[in-house]
Amino acid sequence: MKDLLKREANAGDPYACLAMAYYCQTGKEFDQNIPLAVRWYEKAAKGNCPRAHWELAKFYRDGGFVTRDLSQYTFHLIKAAELGNADAQMALGIEYWTGYILEKDEASAYRWMRRSADQGSSRAKFYTGYMCSHGIGVDRSLAEAENWYSSSALTGDGDMFLDLGMGYEFGTDLYETDMAEAARWYKYGVDMGHERCTICWNSLLPSLENGEQDTLDIRLHKLRCSDSQKEIDARSFALATADEFFEAGDAEGALSYYEEAAGLGSPEAMFTIAMMHHQGIAVRRDDGVAIRMLSRAAKAGSEDAQFYLAQAYENGTIHNDEAEVIKLYADAASNGFLAAFYYLSNYVDHPERYVRRTHPRR
């Protein structure tokens, strides 16, 4: 399989190049080699792979892997957006909106944001509504804004609603302070049972009746002390401790902490436990247990588990199920396992379009 991937990448298949870039960047399957990863991304980009352009744009924007270069950032950002990457379209819209890097152009900002929203991005839908409500790059229309807000609310999640609510309440990022709008977005999260939205909702209510409002520091302290944040912290601590034990050569000690992290809902821990059972590390080798844990990790959102479970279906380790293979590869690709685009391309034409259609971004 690796030999075929290399051959097709060397022959110029853009998704094979993307897979090679991802493997070299992450150290999965091949030794980590960032300069080589960048070269593979560049080769994939020359083949008009939208995701490769988007990855290169982020590299040049953030620096670290490559020297920060805003001209290269904007070049790859525009190419990725033009080729249909919804994340790049939203980012390009924000660049035109803010004018920090590109010359401020509100009409272009709205056009690119709308294209991302039309592809299903929940955040872009919100921004499109915001631009309609404030007449930014488009004629002001409260009715059109409400349509976009409603669509965003239907597809967004609690963390997004929390972020939007705090943006309105404290006037951060691109938002004008608006307590009623803050309450609206918090309430969407409350209705989903999102604890941190509930904390913000209850804290905001007195200020709607001219009561005292939290400072941002006080609100952040409340959120840090929430039960959900404590659970996240406990899960992160258990996972980090497990990794430390594993790196120190104590696989049995690592397993106990991986099991604790998995019990707290860590997809990464579930995946690692599956691999330990598959390889017989600190436990008796048992592929039945490994597959069950892999399935659990995939459902919890582990892109690694989704990818390797797809391969298990594909190679007959589990009964072959093409529909499940396609779904799992698409899940993995959507969650950032970029090599999955190459394997998905064996089943569907235009794998990036397929993933965009079946997995709209939050």
N, C-alpha and C positions, 0 to 999 in steps of 0.2 A: 504493500500500500504506500509506504514512504517513497519507494523507488519510482512508482507511477506518479506520485505527487511531484517529485523533483523533476521528472522528465517533462511533465506538462507545464510546470512552472518555467523551466528553461526554454520550452517551446513558446512561451508567451501567454499561456492561458491566464487571464487576469485574476480569476478566483483561486487558481493554484498559487499564483504569486502572492495573493492576499493571505492565503493559508501559510505559506512559507514565512511571510513577514510576521504574522502573529506568533508562530512557533518560535521564531528567532527572538522576538521581543519578550515573550513570556518565559522562555526556557522549557516549554512543554514539547516533548517529542525530540527536540534538538537542543544543543547547548545554546544558552542565551548569548546573543550577539547583536547588540543594538545597532551598530553601523550597518551590519548586513540586513537587519530588519528594515532599516530605512531604505536601503537599496531595493529590497523586494517591494516595499510599498510604492516606491517611485516607478518600478516596472509595472506594477498593477495599475497605477494611476495612468501611465502611458496607454494602457489598454482600456481607458475610460471606465475604470471601476470607481463608482462614487464613494464607496466606503474608504478606499485607499486615499483618495484626495482628502476626505474628512480627517482621517488619522494623521496625515501629514500636516494638515492645517493646525491640528491641536499640538503636534510636536513643535512646530515653528512658533506658535502662539505662546506656549508655556516654557519653552527651553528645556534644559535638563538633558534630554536624549540628543538634541541637536542644538546648535547655537540659535538663540532666539532671533527670528527674522520676520518682522511684520509684513514685509513685502511678499515673502513666500507664504506667510499665513493667509494674506488676503487672496493671493493667486489661487491657492488650493481651496480656500473657503468658497470662492466664487465658482470654481469648477465643480466642487461637490454639490453646491446648491443648484447649479444649472443642470447637473446630471440627475437631480432628483432626491438627494439625501435630505430628509426632513429636518434632522438636527442642524445641518449646515444652513438650511434655509432660514430656520428660526434665528440662528446665531448671526447670519448675514443681516436679517431684519433688525436685530438689536444693534449691530454695528452702524447701520444707516440711521437708526433712531437716535442713538446717543452721540454719534459724531466723534467718538474718542479716537478711532483709528481711521475710519473712512470719512469722507466729507459728509456732513449731516444732510440727509435727503429723506424726508418723511414719506414722500410718495413711494420711493423705492423700499423704504422700511415696511410700509403697509403691504406692498405687493409681495415681498418675500415672506412676510409673516403669514399672509393669507394663503400662500402656496403650502407652507408647512401645516397650517390649520386644516386645509383641504385634504391633507394626507392623514389626518387623524390625531395630530399631536395635541394632547389636552392642554399643555401649557401655551402652545401657539394659539389655540382657540381662545384662551383667556386673553392673551395679549391682543389678538385681533378684535375681540370685544372691547377691550380697554381703548384701543385706538379709535374704534367707531364711536364710543361714548364721549371721547374728548376731541374728536375731529382731527386726529393725528394722521396725516397722509391720505385722508379720505373724508368725504363730507360727513359731518356729525349726524349720527342716527342712533337714538336710544333704543329703538325697536330692533335694529340690526345688532346692536351691542348685546341686548338681552338674548337674542337667538344664540349668539356665540357663547355667552356666559352659561346659558342652560346646557348647551352641548358640552362645554368644558366640565360642568358639574356632573354630568352623567358619566363621563369617562375618567375623571380625575380620581386621585386617592387621598387618604387622610393627610399624608405628609405634604402633598401639594396644597391642600386646603389650609393647612397650618401656615405654610410659607406665605400664601397669598393674604391670609388674614393678618399676619404680622406685618407684611409689607404695607397694607392699608393702615393698620393701627399706628405704626410708628413711622410711616413715611419713608421707608427704606427703598433702595434700588430705584425703580422707575415709577413708583407710585406716589400719587398725591394722598395725603392723610384723609381718611374717610372712615369714621367709626361705624357708620351703618353698613358700608361695604365689608369692613372687617368682620362685623357680626355675621353677615350673610355667609361668608366663606368659612368661618369657624363653625357655623351651624351645620353646613354640609358635612363636616368632619364629625361633629357631635352625633348626627343621625347615623353615621357609620360605626359609632362606638369608639372613635379615636380619642384616647384619653387626653392627649396633650391639647387637642382642639377643645375638649371639654373644659380643661383648666383655663384656657385663654377666654373661652366664651363666658365662663362664670366670673373671671376677673374683669372682663370688659363691661359686663352689664351695668355695674354702678356708674361707670363713666358716661353711659348713655343717658343717665338721669342726673347729669351734672355732679356726679360723685368723684371721688379721687381716682385718678388713673395710675396704674403701675408705671414705673420707669422701665425702660428696656432691660436694664440690669436685674431688676426685681423679677420681671417676667421670665427671663432666662434662668434665674435661680429656681423659680417654681418648676420650670420644665425639667431642669436637671435633677430635681428631687422627686419627680413623678415615678410611680411604680413601673411604668413602661420603660422609662429611661434607666431605672435601676436594673431592670431585667436585661436591657441591651448591654449595660456595663458589665453585668455578671457573665453574660454570654461571651462578650469580647475578652474578658479576663480569663475565662476558662479556656477559650480557643488559643489565646496567646500563650498561656501556661503550657497547654498541650504541645504547641509547636516548640517551645523551649525544651521540654522533656524529650521530644522526638529528636531534635537536633543534637541533644546531649547524649543520645544513644539509649535512652530509657523508654523503650517502646511501650512497656506495660504501664509505666506511670503516665505516659502520653495518652494511652487508650482510655484510662479512667477519666481524664479531663476532657477528651474528645466526646466521651459518652455524656458527661455533664453538659457540655456545650450543645450537643445534639438534643438532649432533653429540654434545653431552653430554646430550641428551634433553629439552631445554626445549620444552614444547608451545607456550609463548608465542612463542618465537623461530620455530618452524616456521610458526605462523599468520602472523606478520609477514612472513616470506619469501614465503608464498603470496600475501599482499596486494601485496607489491612486484612480484611477477611479474604479477599481475592488472592492476596499474596502470602497469606499465612504469617503475618507480622503480629507477634504477641498473642495470637489466637491460632487455633487449628484452621487450616485453609478450608473454606466452605463457600463455594460459589453461589449456593442457594441463598445463604445469608447475605452475601455480597450483592446479589441482584435485588433482593428485597430492600436492602438499605439504599441501593442506588436509585430504586424507584421512589423511595421516600424522599431522598435528596432532590431528585428531579422535580417532584411535585412541590417541594419547598422553595424551588427557584435556583438550584445550583446549575449553572451553565455547563460545568464539567460533567456533572451527573447526566444532564440531558444529552450531551454529546456522546458519552460513552455508552449510555443506555441505547441510543439510536444505533450505535455500532453493534451492540449485542443483538439487537433485533435484526440488523442487516446481515450479520455473519452467521446467524442461526443459533447463537448461544441461547437465545429465547426464540420461540417460534417466529418465523419471519412474518412481519406485518408491515407492508409498505406504507400504509397510511400513518402508522405510528412512527415509522422511521422519518417520514417527511415532517410530521408534527414536531418531533423531538429535535431534529436538526434546525427547524425554524425557530423553536423555542431557544435553543442554544445560541443561534446566530443573533437573535433579538437581544439576548442578555449579554452579548459581548464576546462569545467564543467565535472569533472571526473565521477560523478554519472551517466552521460548519457551513459557511456559504459555498465553499468549494464542493463539499459532499452533497449539499442540497441541490447543486447545479446538475447533478446526475439524474435528478428526478423532475425538476421543474425548469422551465426557461426563465431567465431573468430573476435569479434568486433574491436579489435585493428588493425588487418590486414585490415579489411574493411575500417576503417577510414584512415589508411596509404595509401591505394590504391585510395581512392576517394578524399583525402585532402592532397596532398603532401605539406610538410612544406616549408616555405620560407627559 
